[in-house]
Amino acid sequence: MDIILREDFESLGQAGEVVSVKDGYARNFLIPKGIAYLATEANKKRYENDVKQQAWRLNRDKKIAEELAAKLENVSCTISVQVGEEDKMFGSVTSQNIAEALASQGYEVDKRKILLEEPIKSLGIYSVSIKLHTEVEATVKVWVVKE
């Protein structure tokens, strides 16, 4: 049976290739899992349409991320923390705290997209990177001050 692969599959080939496989393998595994289509003219057009839609979605997401990155470049957020003797912080500033500070200013950023190598454990000014898209990254200034 001939099929069109919708995605790269290690043992069969690359996405978009027409591959011949056993009938049971195609009917019972590849087609139900959404890995392949039957190789018909209609499905070839369907695959081409899927590729166009995916490219359009990726382009749209990249534009949205670039717009947000342009806005975030001018943003700085202040996080006040409790300190003890000699300005020693209690706890640390994590990506969750930075995400909450940005949300209070109206910028919704997922905490998993904030790139902190390790939590911030001292007072000061930090430049924190935010990965908004695979190709778009923004930098935000974070001021850590005492209460």
C-alpha positions in Angstrom: 0.0 0.0 0.0 1.3 3.5 -0.9 1.1 6.2 1.7 2.2 9.9 2.1 4.1 10.6 5.2 2.8 13.6 7.1 5.8 13.8 9.4 9.4 12.5 9.5 9.4 8.9 10.5 12.7 7.3 11.4 12.3 3.9 9.7 10.3 5.1 6.7 11.4 8.5 5.4 10.9 12.2 5.4 7.6 14.1 5.5 5.9 14.4 2.1 7.5 11.2 0.6 5.3 8.6 -0.9 6.3 5.2 0.6 5.2 1.7 0.1 4.4 -0.3 3.3 2.4 -3.4 4.2 -1.4 -2.9 4.3 -1.8 -3.8 8.0 1.0 -1.5 9.1 -0.6 1.4 7.3 -4.3 0.7 8.3 -3.6 -0.3 11.9 -0.7 2.1 12.9 0.3 4.8 10.5 -3.0 6.2 9.4 -4.9 6.0 12.8 -1.9 7.8 14.5 -2.0 10.5 11.9 1.5 9.8 10.7 0.4 9.2 7.1 -2.3 9.5 4.5 -3.3 7.1 1.8 -1.5 8.0 -1.4 -4.3 9.4 -3.5 -4.5 12.6 -5.5 -6.9 14.2 -3.1 -4.6 13.4 -0.1 -1.6 14.8 -2.0 -3.5 18.1 -2.3 -4.5 17.8 1.3 -0.9 17.3 2.4 0.2 20.4 0.4 -2.6 22.4 2.0 -1.5 21.2 5.4 2.1 22.4 4.7 0.9 25.8 3.6 -1.3 26.2 6.7 1.6 25.2 9.0 3.9 27.7 7.3 1.3 30.4 7.6 0.8 29.6 11.3 4.6 29.6 12.0 4.9 32.9 10.2 2.0 34.4 12.2 3.4 33.2 15.5 6.8 34.6 14.6 5.3 38.1 13.8 3.4 38.1 17.1 6.6 37.2 19.0 8.6 39.9 17.2 5.9 42.5 18.1 6.0 41.4 21.8 9.8 41.4 21.8 9.9 45.0 20.5 7.6 46.0 23.4 9.5 44.0 26.0 12.9 45.5 25.0 11.8 48.8 26.7 10.4 47.2 29.8 12.0 46.9 33.2 10.4 45.4 36.2 11.1 45.9 39.8 10.9 43.1 42.3 11.2 43.9 46.0 12.4 41.3 48.3 13.0 41.0 52.0 16.6 41.3 53.1 18.5 40.6 56.3 21.8 41.8 57.7 24.3 43.1 55.1 21.6 43.0 52.4 21.4 39.2 52.3 18.2 38.1 50.6 15.7 35.7 52.1 15.0 33.2 49.3 15.6 34.1 45.6 14.0 35.6 42.6 12.8 32.9 40.1 11.3 33.0 36.7 7.9 32.7 38.3 8.5 36.0 40.1 9.6 37.7 36.9 6.6 36.4 35.0 4.3 37.8 37.8 6.0 41.2 37.7 5.6 41.3 33.9 2.0 40.2 34.2 1.3 43.1 36.6 2.5 45.5 33.8 0.3 43.8 31.2 2.7 41.5 29.5 1.7 37.8 29.6 4.8 35.7 29.4 5.0 32.0 30.2 7.5 31.4 33.1 9.1 28.5 31.1 10.1 31.0 28.4 12.1 33.1 30.8 15.8 32.0 30.6 17.4 32.0 34.0 20.5 29.9 34.4 19.9 29.9 38.2 17.7 31.9 40.5 18.8 35.5 41.4 20.1 35.5 44.9 21.4 39.1 45.4 20.2 42.6 45.0 21.0 44.5 41.7 20.1 45.0 38.1 19.9 42.0 35.8 19.3 41.5 32.1 17.0 38.5 31.7 16.4 36.8 28.3 13.0 35.6 27.2 12.7 33.1 24.4 9.4 34.0 22.7 9.8 31.9 19.5 12.5 29.6 18.2 14.0 32.6 16.3 12.9 35.5 18.5 14.4 36.4 21.9 13.9 39.5 24.0 15.8 41.0 27.0 14.2 42.5 30.0 15.8 44.5 32.8 15.0 43.2 36.3 15.7 45.4 39.3 15.9 43.4 42.5 15.5 45.9 45.4 14.9 45.6 49.1 11.5 46.3 50.6 
